[in-house]
């Protein structure tokens, strides 16, 4: 798959979670003076200007991209991904959670370069929330919601997934921040 701004790909950022371990909205936490989500948007913008933010919070409206509430509320990442895939107009879709503020363009270009048409999903090993999804998997995510199979790993087990190793060159950029302790350590990571 070749890269470029004209590429038929959408970036979908999941920012609708409850952030229960953090106690506040993770996407709006500051890192180096900017909200996490702005770091993520900057990385995605090197690939595409088509970005959807999956959130019910009005706090994200100022970012200049469409904000879409979950079609079926309270379904976790499975529900957020389903919503993003339902609204996207592109075949390929980069889905990222809002808690990966270190993400760099290299993480996304490496993932896209691993694209193979016979796979539904391209993902990094053990990092299910920096992933390339084919729009056709929308049906599987809807079925998971109907069957209350809300574990992302269980949903992915129903799809043809290509899992790529996390090389040393990208490892620092795929870390996520879920807790106050991880947030305190974040400056050491970067």
Secondary structure per residue as TSV (DSSP state, phi and psi in degrees):
chain	resnum	aa	ss	phi	psi
A	1	X	-	360.0	127.3
A	2	X	-	-85.0	153.9
A	3	X	-	-102.6	158.4
A	4	X	S	153.6	158.7
A	5	X	T	-63.5	-22.7
A	6	X	T	-84.6	1.4
A	7	X	S	-61.5	144.2
A	8	X	S	-85.6	77.9
A	9	X	E	-148.0	144.3
A	10	X	E	-118.8	142.1
A	11	X	E	-95.4	127.0
A	12	X	E	-118.3	119.4
A	13	X	E	-107.4	123.9
A	14	X	E	-87.8	108.2
A	15	X	-	-128.2	25.3
A	16	X	-	-107.2	8.9
A	17	X	S	-71.4	168.3
A	18	X	-	-81.6	-16.1
A	19	X	-	51.2	41.0
A	20	X	T	-63.5	-35.6
A	21	X	T	-74.3	-27.2
A	22	X	T	-88.2	-29.8
A	23	X	T	85.0	-3.1
A	24	X	S	-155.6	167.7
A	25	X	-	-60.6	114.0
A	26	X	G	-64.6	-38.7
A	27	X	G	-62.1	-22.2
A	28	X	G	-100.6	-2.6
A	29	X	S	-62.3	145.8
A	30	X	E	-91.0	139.2
A	31	X	E	-137.5	124.8
A	32	X	T	51.6	40.2
A	33	X	T	80.8	1.0
A	34	X	E	-129.0	147.5
A	35	X	E	-59.5	146.9
A	36	X	H	-45.6	-46.5
A	37	X	H	-62.0	-31.0
A	38	X	H	-68.0	-35.9
A	39	X	H	-62.2	-41.8
A	40	X	H	-67.1	-44.1
A	41	X	H	-59.4	-43.2
A	42	X	H	-59.8	-40.5
A	43	X	H	-66.3	-44.2
A	44	X	H	-65.7	-37.4
A	45	X	H	-62.6	-18.0
A	46	X	T	-73.5	-17.2
A	47	X	T	-102.7	-46.3
A	48	X	-	-155.0	154.3
A	49	X	S	-99.5	4.0
A	50	X	-	-90.8	106.3
A	51	X	E	-133.6	135.6
A	52	X	E	-119.9	136.5
A	53	X	E	-110.4	120.0
A	54	X	E	-92.8	104.5
A	55	X	-	-162.7	152.4
A	56	X	S	-102.5	1.4
A	57	X	-	-88.1	130.8
A	58	X	G	-69.9	-15.5
A	59	X	G	-62.4	-19.3
A	60	X	G	-92.4	-7.1
A	61	X	G	-60.3	-26.9
A	62	X	G	-75.7	-6.2
A	63	X	G	-81.6	-9.6
A	64	X	S	87.4	9.2
A	65	X	S	-124.1	154.6
A	66	X	E	-58.7	134.3
A	67	X	E	-111.4	125.5
A	68	X	E	-126.0	125.2
A	69	X	-	-75.1	151.6
A	70	X	-	-52.8	133.8
A	71	X	S	-62.9	-43.2
A	72	X	S	-119.1	103.6
A	73	X	S	-63.5	157.6
A	74	X	S	61.5	41.0
A	75	X	-	-113.5	11.9
A	76	X	H	65.6	-159.1
A	77	X	H	-58.4	-32.6
A	78	X	H	-60.8	-43.0
A	79	X	H	-67.5	-38.9
A	80	X	H	-65.9	-43.3
A	81	X	H	-65.8	-42.0
A	82	X	H	-57.3	-46.1
A	83	X	H	-60.7	-46.6
A	84	X	H	-60.5	-43.8
A	85	X	H	-69.0	-30.8
A	86	X	H	-67.4	-37.3
A	87	X	H	-90.4	-21.4
A	88	X	-	-66.7	151.3
A	89	X	-	-110.1	3.1
A	90	X	S	-107.9	155.8
A	91	X	S	-72.4	-41.0
A	92	X	E	-104.7	140.0
A	93	X	E	-142.6	122.1
A	94	X	E	-84.7	121.3
A	95	X	E	-112.9	126.1
A	96	X	E	-130.5	143.6
A	97	X	E	-80.4	161.8
A	98	X	T	-82.1	6.0
A	99	X	T	-110.4	27.5
A	100	X	-	-120.5	65.3
A	101	X	T	-68.7	-12.4
A	102	X	T	-88.1	-5.6
A	103	X	-	-55.3	136.3
A	104	X	-	-121.2	159.2
A	105	X	H	-52.4	-34.2
A	106	X	H	-59.4	-34.2
A	107	X	H	-62.2	-42.3
A	108	X	H	-76.3	-41.4
A	109	X	H	-66.6	-36.9
A	110	X	H	-61.7	-43.6
A	111	X	H	-62.6	-48.5
A	112	X	H	-63.4	-36.1
A	113	X	H	-66.1	-18.3
A	114	X	T	-87.7	0.5
A	115	X	-	-54.7	133.8
A	116	X	-	-138.7	131.4
A	117	X	T	-63.2	-18.6
A	118	X	T	-85.5	4.3
A	119	X	-	-110.3	145.4
A	120	X	S	-82.6	-32.3
A	121	X	E	-140.3	137.0
A	122	X	E	-119.8	125.4
A	123	X	E	-144.4	161.0
A	124	X	E	-81.0	145.9
A	125	X	T	-54.1	130.3
A	126	X	T	61.4	14.1
A	127	X	E	-127.7	75.9
A	128	X	E	-74.1	-2.3
A	129	X	E	-113.5	27.6
A	130	X	E	-136.5	91.8
A	131	X	E	-145.1	149.6
A	132	X	E	-104.9	120.2
A	133	X	E	-115.1	139.7
A	134	X	E	-80.6	138.8
A	135	X	G	-55.9	-29.9
A	136	X	G	-61.3	-18.4
A	137	X	G	-78.0	-2.5
A	138	X	H	-50.7	-41.6
A	139	X	H	-60.6	-42.6
A	140	X	H	-64.6	-39.4
A	141	X	H	-66.6	-38.6
A	142	X	H	-64.6	-42.3
A	143	X	H	-61.6	-39.5
A	144	X	H	-61.0	-41.7
A	145	X	H	-64.5	-45.2
A	146	X	H	-60.3	-37.3
A	147	X	T	-90.5	4.3
A	148	X	T	58.7	32.3
A	149	X	-	-95.1	77.8
A	150	X	-	-93.1	3.1
A	151	X	-	-75.7	124.5
A	152	X	H	-60.9	-40.2
A	153	X	H	-62.1	-39.4
A	154	X	H	-66.9	-38.9
A	155	X	H	-64.8	-45.3
A	156	X	H	-61.9	-30.1
A	157	X	T	-65.3	-15.6
A	158	X	T	-89.0	-2.9
A	159	X	S	-117.7	166.0
A	160	X	-	-88.5	105.7
A	161	X	E	-111.7	131.8
A	162	X	E	-102.6	116.7
A	163	X	E	-104.8	123.6
A	164	X	E	-107.8	147.7
A	165	X	-	-68.6	151.7
A	166	X	-	-88.9	106.0
A	167	X	-	-77.4	158.7
A	168	X	H	-56.3	-32.5
A	169	X	H	-66.4	-23.5
A	170	X	H	-111.7	-13.5
A	171	X	H	-51.0	-43.7
A	172	X	T	-65.8	-19.3
A	173	X	T	-97.5	-0.3
A	174	X	S	-109.2	4.5
A	175	X	-	-69.4	140.5
A	176	X	-	-112.7	159.6
A	177	X	-	-119.4	112.7
A	178	X	-	-114.5	-20.6
A	179	X	S	-127.4	165.7
A	180	X	H	-61.3	-38.0
A	181	X	H	-63.3	-45.3
A	182	X	H	-63.3	-35.3
A	183	X	H	-65.0	-42.0
A	184	X	H	-62.7	-37.4
A	185	X	H	-78.5	-12.1
A	186	X	H	-54.8	-38.9
A	187	X	H	-65.3	-27.8
A	188	X	H	-73.7	-26.6
A	189	X	H	-73.6	-28.2
A	190	X	-	-98.0	360.0
